[in-house]
Amino acid sequence: MAVDDRNPSERRLDFATQWAESYDRIRAYVRIFVPAWHDAEDVIQETAVAIAKDYEKYDPERPFLEWAVGIARNRVYEYYRRCGRDRRMLFDVETVYKIESTLVELETQVDDYLESLEHCLDSLPKRSHSMLELRYKQSLSTGEIANRLKMTINSVYSRLSQIRMALRNCIHRRLQKTEEPTT
């Protein structure tokens, strides 16, 4: 392991930069294992605190994302222990490692995808955006969304399906544009 001879201010700045660059991928990783939005946000915050606390142990010779994902994995396991769930009920260890290695390998593609997703979400009509927020950020059931928006449950299912399809198509179009060779 290389000796880090930078002053504490430089190390804090480096940590902040690397955390900001990796945040979306770490968040995506946690969301794979912790589907409830509020719980996932808690796990992400716990991960950030643990990374900040142990940053002096980080070896700059290694990829930051790989190291940070290992810490996030431990926070996910702690979450399941606190909830009284056995982590093996979710994924086996081999699957967890495959997800992690894929996340690290696909880092650039994930950036492109997230940028496209953000653009496509911003282009949605306000009502569609609200429905997605109710479903995925607030984790409301379709019945709860139907009650809140004065819709039938079938209408909510249908509309959410249409919105997801529109997002999928929008993302696909944007990603294809970035892959086209420029001449």
CORJOFEN-V258110 format. One record per backbone hydrogen bond with DSSP energy under -1.0 kcal/mol. CO is the residue of the C=O (numbers start at 0). NH is the residue of the N-H. If there is no record, write none. Layout:
co:nh
CO:NH
CO:NH
This chain:
co:nh
6:10
7:11
8:12
9:13
10:14
11:15
12:16
13:17
14:18
15:19
16:20
17:21
18:22
21:25
22:26
23:27
24:28
25:29
26:30
27:31
29:33
35:39
36:40
37:41
38:42
39:43
40:44
41:45
42:46
43:47
44:48
45:49
46:50
47:51
48:52
49:53
53:56
54:57
58:61
62:66
63:67
64:68
65:69
66:70
67:71
68:72
69:73
70:74
71:75
72:76
73:77
74:78
75:79
76:80
77:81
78:82
79:84
80:83
85:88
86:89
86:90
91:95
92:96
93:97
94:98
95:99
96:100
97:101
98:102
99:103
100:104
101:105
103:106
105:109
106:110
107:111
108:112
109:113
110:114
111:115
112:116
113:117
114:118
115:119
116:120
117:121
118:122
120:123
124:128
125:129
126:130
127:131
128:132
129:133
130:134
131:135
132:136
132:137
133:139
140:144
141:145
142:146
143:147
144:148
145:150
151:155
152:156
153:157
154:158
155:159
156:160
157:161
158:162
159:163
160:164
161:165
162:166
163:167
164:168
165:169
166:170
167:171
168:172
169:173
170:174
171:175
172:176
173:177
174:178
175:179
